[in-house]
Amino acid sequence: MTATIKINGTDYVMSKDFQVAEGKMVFNDYQQFSLTPKGGVEGDTITIAFTPKMGESVEALTVTGDNTSLSLGNGITDNGDNTYTFTMPNENVTIGATFNFPANSNFTQDGNTYIIKNADGWDYFCQIMQYDASLDAFNGKISDESPVGHALMGKAVGEKVEVLLPTGQTVEYTVLAITHSAN
């Protein structure tokens, strides 16, 4: 097989056996993961390195695409040293994860969904998002001048709001309930 490549007006002929391969991407929305490499061709080994931010651990890890569905023990190998590996499929894929936090009865994360169960969970959430924990939403003290409070003003149960955090990250909230305190 031969190919001709033109560089600066000069033709160069490649006459060795070669294969043209299209690289695919691995999409990662998690601060806790870094990828080496960030994509590849079918058959490449991709390494996911996990660095906890708040003492969390990986509960579940997936790699999915249109025709790909990998999970821990089913295509994703846990190397036992906070790294995981998988073989790159012939399509773009996305990493999914669920984490357990040290105070797992207070706070959980599933993808971009955060479930905050009490004040300790709120503290974890604020630390992870670099958000002002002094708002103390569990005691009804979220200010309408804060980004979250401002976004929630006038919203009804079931409505969703997006809030731009000081970190530059956008977080979506859904109003699950509205209660009024006596104070």
Secondary structure, DSSP 8 states (H G I E B T S, - for coil): --EEEEETTEEEEE-S-------EEEE---TTEEEESSEESTT-EEEEEE--SSS-EEEEEEEE-SS-EEEETBEEEE-SSSEEEEE--SS-EEEEEEEE-TTTTTEEEETTEEEE-SHHHHHHHHHHHT--GGG-GGGT---TTSHHHHHHTT--TT-EEEEE-TTS-EEEEE---------
